[in-house]
Amino acid sequence: MLLKSEFLFKRAQQFIPGGVNSPARAFKSVGGIPVFFKKAKGSLLTDEDGNEYIDYVGSWGPMILGHAHPAVIKAIQDASFNSTSFGAPTELEIRMAELVQRMVPNVERVRMVNSGTEACMSAVRVARGFTGREKIIKFEGNYHGHGDSFLIKAGSGALTLGEPSSPGVTKGTAKDTLNADYNDLESVDTLFKKNKGKIAAVILEPVAGNMGCIPPEPGFLEGLRERCDREGSVLIFDEVMTGFRLARGGAQERFGVDADLVTFGKVIGGGLPVGAFGGKKEIMDVVSPVGPVYQAGTLSGNPLAMSAGLAQLGLLEKHPEYYADLEEKTAYLARRLRAVLSAHQVPFQINQVGSMITVFFTGEKVTGFESANTTDQELFRKFFHAMLKRGIYLPPSPFESWFLATTLSTEMLDKTVNAADESLAEVLG
């Protein structure tokens, strides 16, 4: 029963558009009342009614060490005694930049911002300023935040809400955003050919997470690197989800491909609002106050966010074994879910990269936007609510990656699999 959540949702709708401060929270793609949470610890969430859930959302990725990790909480508490904000330089920002550079060596300069959206918007502006070009290539089904340039056939949110483009985005902006097909180098070649010398940047999620977890096909990232080098375009990896999650050096390290610019978020703030973009010195030095490309933020490098991020990234740097543990847990979950889904004779595909995983209810291999859209959304809706009823909190959309944390125990994973078995039996009748 979600009595308090229902009451709070009705109350919220009187003051907040749709009753939520981010559309994915509204449960529009799965129906029903969104859960209002009160507290969390490790991989357990507690809602306003006192119900407990095993968490596979992790605040959409940043809680790689689980909720309320003692080191992160202490860092925030200690920093708060000095001030919650200065709007001026602090040593914490330098330490964060140094740590990011150690973990991601090709990031020679980094600028802190306040969200992944801001990081991606800024990276594209820098690429345009650096190259003197205006057009960018993005991939259908990838999502880089709610900046105007990215809401041209965007990913997760747009898919869920049934709007491939958002009103309010101008035709001028739309004409400078070119859409390619994820994992399809021929579509990229076509756009480069038609827009010779006009492409400032190619931006993508190196592992898609906003149309479900979709890994790059062999040679795809390498092919983009070659094409950007040949065409003089900037290659931007949106690692807001994958950065410091798939490896200490993110997707770049995992796949052995370096981007020119990289955007970060989520994990580097330990759960607090934060983002960053960085890359080659020659590109980043066009950013003000060194260069002419303007970018600013009063709260950028916020001391609470920097302290939380330093604590979390510090642990990830010190304990590389966490990544092997996360991958092993995720592979275990995938293996057991495959057995359950096969037993119920449900068409399915399970995509997994590191600690990111998605179950697609389709018999088709999922490699991009079109194949992701073949998933049975109605079956997912029923499955989601059946799992929720059994204390398993999945992303409330079939087009999102699940995220695992180090705090998930084998017992929790087994409970999840058993819940999936019971849920499928219920929804399939």
N, C-alpha and C positions, 0 to 999 in steps of 0.2 A: 504493500500500500504506500502511495506517495501523497498522503493527505497534505502535509505541509508544503511539498513541492507544488502541488496543484494550487494551493492558496497563494503562494509566493508568485507563481507564474501569472495568475490573474491580476495580482497587485502590480507586478512589474509591467504588464501590458498597458497600464494606465499612464505610465511615465516614460517608458523606454520603447523605441520602435520594435514591435514584435515581441517585446518583453525580454530581449537579449541584447548584449553589447557586441555580439559577433554572430552572423547568420547561422553558422554550423551548429550553434548551441540550441537552436529552436526546434530540433527534431523534425523539421519539415519533410525530410526524405524518408523518415521511418514512422512518422505520426506519433501521437501521444503527447504526454506532458514531459518536458525536459526535467532531468533530475537536478535539484538544487543541493549542492554539497556544503558540508559544514567543516569537515576536517579530513586529513589524510595522513597516513604514516606508512612509509615503505611503499608497498604495492596494494595497500588497502585504503579504500575510500569509504567515508561515512556520510550519508546524506542527512538532510534536516529531520527525517523521521527515524533516524537511528539505524537504517539498513546499511549493511556492509557489502562492498563490491571489490572483486579483484580487478585491478586497473590495467587496461591495455591501451589507454589514451596517453597517459603520462603528461597531461597538459599539452598534448600534441607534440610530444617529443623531448622536451628538455629534462624531464625527470629520469634521466638515465641511471641515477643512483637511488631512485625512489624519492618519495615525498618526505619533506622535513628531515633531510639527512642532518645528523648532529653537527657536522663540521660546517655545513652551509648555514644552518640556523645560527650557530655561534658567530660566524663571520658577519652575518647581517646585524646581529645584536651588538657586537663590538663596534661596528662601523657607525651604527645609529647614535651612539653616545657622542660622537664627534660632530655629526650633522647629517641630515638626510640629503642635503644638496648644497653645493657651493656655487655652481655656475662659473667655476674657475678651475684652473689645472690642479690635479692632485698626483701624488706619487703612484696611487693605485692604478691610474690610467697607463702609466709607463710600465708598471709591472705586468698589467694585462697584455699590453702590446708585445712585450718581451716574451711572455708565455705563449701567445699565439704564434709568434715567429719561430719559437723553438719547436712547437708542435707541427707547424705548417711552414717549412723553411722557404718555400717560394713566395710567401707573403712578406715582402720586404718592408712595406709600409701598411699600416692599418688605421682606419678611422672609426671610432665608436659612434653608434647611433642608438635609436631607442626601439627599433622593431625590425623585423625581417623585411617588411614592406619598404621602410625607409632605406634600408641597405640596398635593396634591388633598384629602387628608383634612383638612388645616388650613383650606383655603379653604372647604370645605363647613361646617365648624364655625363659622367666622367669619360666613358667610352666615346660618346659623341663629341665631347670637347677635345679629347686627345686625337681623334681621327679627322675631325672637321666634317664628319658625315652625319646623316640624320636617321637613316632607316636601321631597324633592328630585326633580327630573325628570332622568333620564339617558337615553341612547339605546342601544338594543340594538345590540351590536357595537362600541360604543366601550369603551375600557378606560382606567381612571384609577388603576391600581395595585391592590394587593391589600387595600385597606381594606375593612372589612365592608360599608359602604354601596355599594361598587362591584361586589361579587361577586354581584349579582342579575342573572342573564342577562348576564354580562360578555362581553368580546370575545376577543381573540386567544388567550390562554392557555386559557380555558374552551372555546373552540371546538376548539382543537387537541386537548385532552385529553378532549373529549366530555362535559364537565360544565358545564351552563349556570349552575349555582349551586354554591357550595362548602359542604360540611359545616363546621359551626363558626360559620356565620352565623346569628344568632338570628332567630326569626320577627318579633320586635319591630323589628329593623333592617330586615328585608325589607319590612315594611308601610309604612315611611317612604321607600322608594325606588321611584319610579314609572318605568316604562320606556316611552319613546316610540319611534317608528320614525324613523331618521335620514332627513333630507330630506323629511319628511312633517309639515307644519305642522298638518294636521287632527288627527293623533294627539296633538299637543301641546295643541291647543284642547280636545280631549276630556278630557284630564287636568286642565287648569286648571278646566274647567267642573265636573267631579266633585269637585274639591278646592278650591273657592273660598276664597281667603284663607288657605290652608294651605301654599302652595308657597314655601319659602325661597329656592330657587335652581334654575336650569336649568344643568347642566354638560354640556359636550360637547367633543369634538375638532373644532375648526373645519374641519380637513381630517382625516378619519379615517385612521389609520395602522395600527390594530390589527385590522382585518378586511381588510387590504390598503388601498392608497391610494384613498380615495374622496373626491372634492371635494364641497363644498356646491353644491347646485343654485342657480341664480340666484334671489335673493329669500329663500332659506332663513335665512341668518344675519340679514338685515335683519328678517325676520318674527319671529325669536326676540327680537331687540332691542325691537321694538315691543310684543310680548306681555309681556315682563318689565317694561317701563316701565308698561304699563297695569295689570298685576297687582301691582306693588310687589315683584317678585321680583328676586333678584340673578342676573345673567348671568355665568357663569364659563366662560372659554375655557381648556381644558387645552392649553397650548402646549408641553408637555414635548417633543414631537417637532418641532412647527412653529416654535417660538419661535427667532428669530435664524437660522432655516434658510430659510424661504420669502422673507424680506426682513429688513432690519435691525430692523423693527418687527414681524416675524412675520406671522401670518395676519391680525391686526388691520389692519396696514398694507396687506397685499396685497388684502384684500377691502373695506377702508374701513368696517369695523364695529368699534366699540369695545365691549369687555366691561367689566363692573364690577370683576371680579377676574380675574386671569390667573395660571396656574401655569406654571412653567418648570422645566427640568432639562437634563440631558445637555450641550448645547452650552455652557452657562454655566460648566461646570467643566472644559472642555477635555479631558474624558474621565475626570475624577475624580468620585467620588460627591458629588453636589450637587443641590439643588433650590431653588426659591424660589416664593413667592406674593406678589402685590401688586395694587394697584389704587387706587381712589379713597380719598383721605385720610379722608373721613367713615366709610367702611367699615373701613379698616385700623386706625383709632384705637380700635376696640373690642378690639384685641389687647393682651394684657398685655405690659408693665406699665402701659400707658396706660389700657387698658380692662379689662373683666371676663372676656373670652374667653381662657382659658389656652392657651398654646402655648409649648413650650420645646425646647431641644436643646443638649446639652453641646458637641457638635462643630459646631453650626451656624456658618457663616462661617469654616470651617476655613482657616487661612492658605495651605495648599498648594492647596486647591481654588480659593480666591479668586485666588491668583496665576496659576494656570493659566487660569482664566476671564477674568481681566483681559487676559492676553496674547492669547487667542483672540478675544474680543469686540472688543478694541482693533483687531486686524487687520481684522475684519469691518466695524467702523465706519469705518476709514481707507480701506478698499478696497471701495466699493459695487459696483465692476465684477465682483467675485467672484460676485455673485448672477446677473448676466447670463451670465457664463461657465458657471456651473453649470446654468442653465436651458437654455442652448444645447447643452451636452453631453448633458443628459438627453433633450432633444427629438431630438437626433441618434440616440441609442440607441433611443428609442421608434420613430422612423421606420424604422430599419434592421431592428428586430425585427418590426415589422408586415409588412415585405416578406418576411422569412423565414417567419413564421407563415402568411402567405397562400399562399406557395409550397408549403407542406406541407399546405395545406387543413385546418388545425386551427381549430376554433371558438375565438375568443379575443376578449378586450377588453384594451386597455392604457389604464390610467388614469395620468395624470401631472399633478402640480402642482409647479412649480419643480423641485427636485432630488429629489423623491419620485416613485416610479413602481412600479407593480405590473402583472404579466401575469396575467390571469385566463383560465383555459381554459374559457370559456363563450361561447356566442353571444349571451347576454343582456347588455344594458347594466347595469353594476354601479353601483347608486346607494345601496345599503344592505345590511343584514344578510341578508335573504332572497336577494337577487340575488347577493351575494358567495358564498353557500352553494351556488350552482349550479355553481361551478367544479369541474372534474374533478380531484379530489384524488389519485386514483391516477395520473393522467397527470403531475400536478405532482411526485409522489414519484419517479417514474422520471426525469423531466426534471431534478430537483434532483441526483440521484446521477450522471446522465450529465454534467451541467455540473461537478459537483465533481471528477469523474474527469479533466476537461479543465482543471482549475485555475481554476474560477470559483466563488466562495463566495457563494451566495445565502442569504437568510433561510431557515432550515429549517422553513418553514411556508407554505402557500398564502395564509394570512391575515395577512401582514405586508407593509409597504411596504419597497421597496429604497431605500437611501440612497446618493447619489453624493457624492464629495468632489472638491475642486478639483484634487487630485493625479492624478485619472484622465486619462490621455492618450488621444488619438484612437486610437493603436495599441492601447491596452488595450480601448477600446470596440469596435474592429474585431475583436479577438481574442474578445471576449465574443459578438459576433454570429456569428462563424464557429463558435464552440463551440456556440451555440444551434442552428445549422443542422445540425451533425454530431449533436448530441444528439437532435434531433427525428427525424432519419433513423434513428438507432439505436433509439429507443423505439417508433417507429411501425412499424418493421420494413419 
